[in-house]
Amino acid sequence: LLLLLLSKVDAVLPELQQRFKNKVQKEEAVIYRGIEGVKNYLNDILEVNETFYSWGAKGFWRDERLKYFLPKFDRQRLKQGIHFRHIFDWEVKQFASEILKLRMNEYKFLPPQYSSLMSIDIFGDHVVTFTSVDVGNFGDDGMIFVMVNEKLAESYKTWFRFMWDH
């Protein structure tokens, strides 16, 4: 009887495991700091491999400390087909306009009165908030807060679409 029961459990176990795996959502929070943190964040974008949305964007990629890392990142991004959609702070037009020349990049600008010292990025199930970022510069005390949650990311993407459309 026990062997019969075990064989039945073995028969349905793979299906039950798959159902459980499909329902469990990945959730986590990570804090990155400094330029090495920026590199980790950029590698996250490649790993997730989905459209990238950003508002309050500053063009901090111009940061001199990233000049060797970013060309490699951008080549890989293009190879993977990762599309960017930015809503930049107004100042990017004047102080970091070369960021606008990225391929597979759509962008708009916030009005000048809505510039701030932070920005938000969303890709896949990741919501990323930056502090102490300035136009063209990540900042020495910059921090990157990464939240991984599918429902949260979908809500942020909805807000992004509203801002993009208006």
Salt bridges, closest charged atoms under 4 A:
GLU15 OE2 - ARG19 NH2 2.74
GLU28 OE2 - LYS26 NZ 3.48
GLU36 OE2 - LYS39 NZ 3.22
ASP63 OD2 - ARG65 NH2 2.70
GLU64 OE2 - LYS67 NZ 2.75
ASP74 OD1 - ARG77 NE 2.66
ASP89 OD2 - LYS58 NZ 2.81
GLU98 OE2 - ARG62 NE 2.26
GLU106 OE2 - HIS83 NE2 2.85
GLU106 OE2 - ARG85 NE 3.53
ASP125 OD1 - HIS126 ND1 2.83
ASP140 OD1 - ARG65 NH1 3.37
GLU154 OE2 - LYS157 NZ 3.30
